[in-house]
Amino acid sequence: MSEESSVLAQIEEHRAKIDEIDKELVALLNKRAGHSLVIRGLKPGAHMGLYDPKREEEIFEKVDSYNDGPLYNENLREIYACILKVMKETPSV
C-alpha cells in the first residue's frame, strides 16, 4: 500500500468516526430539544417568562466547565448560542 493510499484510508476511517459522532449528536440534540419543549410548556404554570437570560448564562458556564478542549470556551459558547436560538424558534409540538 502506498503512503498516499494509507493516508486516504486513515482519512476515511476518521470520516466514518465523524459520521457516527454526528449521528449521536443529532440524537442528543433532539433529546435536548424535547426537554426544552416540555420546559417551555411548563413555564406559564410557574409564572415564568419564556426567555431567561440568567439560565442561558448558567448553561454557558456549565458548558465551559465541561470543556477539556481542543475547542475553546468561546467556540462552545457560539455553538450553544446557536442551539438556544434554534430552540427559541422551534414551534411547540
C-alpha positions as CSV (number, residue, x, y, z in Angstrom):
1,M,0.0,0.0,0.0
2,S,1.4,3.4,-1.0
3,E,1.8,6.2,1.5
4,E,-0.9,8.1,-0.3
5,S,-3.4,5.3,-0.1
6,S,-2.5,4.7,3.5
7,V,-3.3,8.4,4.3
8,L,-6.5,8.2,2.3
9,A,-7.5,5.1,4.3
10,Q,-6.8,7.0,7.5
11,I,-8.9,9.9,6.3
12,E,-11.8,7.6,5.5
13,E,-11.5,6.0,9.0
14,H,-11.7,9.4,10.7
15,R,-14.6,10.4,8.4
16,A,-16.5,7.3,9.4
17,K,-16.0,8.1,13.1
18,I,-17.2,11.7,12.5
19,D,-20.3,10.3,10.8
20,E,-21.0,8.1,13.8
21,I,-20.5,11.1,16.2
22,D,-22.7,13.3,14.0
23,K,-25.4,10.6,14.3
24,E,-25.1,10.6,18.1
25,L,-25.1,14.4,18.2
26,V,-28.3,14.6,16.2
27,A,-30.0,12.2,18.6
28,L,-28.7,14.1,21.6
29,L,-29.8,17.5,20.2
30,N,-33.3,16.1,19.5
31,K,-33.4,14.6,23.1
32,R,-32.3,18.0,24.4
33,A,-34.9,19.8,22.3
34,G,-37.6,17.5,23.7
35,H,-36.8,18.5,27.3
36,S,-36.6,22.2,26.3
37,L,-40.1,22.0,24.7
38,V,-41.5,20.3,27.9
39,I,-40.0,23.1,30.0
40,R,-41.4,25.7,27.7
41,G,-44.9,24.2,28.2
42,L,-44.4,24.2,32.0
43,K,-43.1,27.7,32.4
44,P,-46.5,29.5,32.2
45,G,-47.7,27.4,35.1
46,A,-44.7,28.6,37.1
47,H,-45.3,32.2,36.1
48,M,-42.0,32.2,34.3
49,G,-41.3,34.1,31.0
50,L,-40.1,32.0,28.0
51,Y,-36.8,33.8,27.8
52,D,-34.4,33.5,30.8
53,P,-31.1,35.2,30.2
54,K,-29.9,34.1,33.7
55,R,-30.5,30.4,32.7
56,E,-28.7,31.0,29.4
57,E,-25.6,32.3,31.3
58,E,-25.8,29.2,33.6
59,I,-25.8,27.0,30.5
60,F,-22.7,28.7,29.1
61,E,-20.9,28.5,32.4
62,K,-21.7,24.8,32.8
63,V,-20.6,24.1,29.2
64,D,-17.3,26.0,29.9
65,S,-16.8,23.8,33.0
66,Y,-17.2,20.6,30.9
67,N,-14.7,21.7,28.3
68,D,-11.4,19.9,28.1
69,G,-10.6,21.1,24.6
70,P,-9.4,21.3,21.9
71,L,-12.4,23.7,21.3
72,Y,-12.1,27.0,23.2
73,N,-14.9,28.0,25.5
74,E,-15.7,30.9,23.1
75,N,-16.3,28.3,20.3
76,L,-18.6,26.2,22.5
77,R,-20.5,29.4,23.6
78,E,-21.0,30.2,19.9
79,I,-22.3,26.7,19.2
80,Y,-24.6,26.8,22.2
81,A,-25.9,30.3,21.3
82,C,-27.0,28.8,18.0
83,I,-28.6,25.8,19.7
84,L,-30.5,28.1,22.1
85,K,-31.6,30.4,19.2
86,V,-32.9,27.5,17.3
87,M,-34.8,26.3,20.3
88,K,-36.5,29.7,20.8
89,E,-37.6,29.5,17.1
90,T,-38.8,25.8,17.3
91,P,-42.6,25.6,17.4
92,S,-44.1,23.7,20.3
93,V,-45.3,20.2,19.4
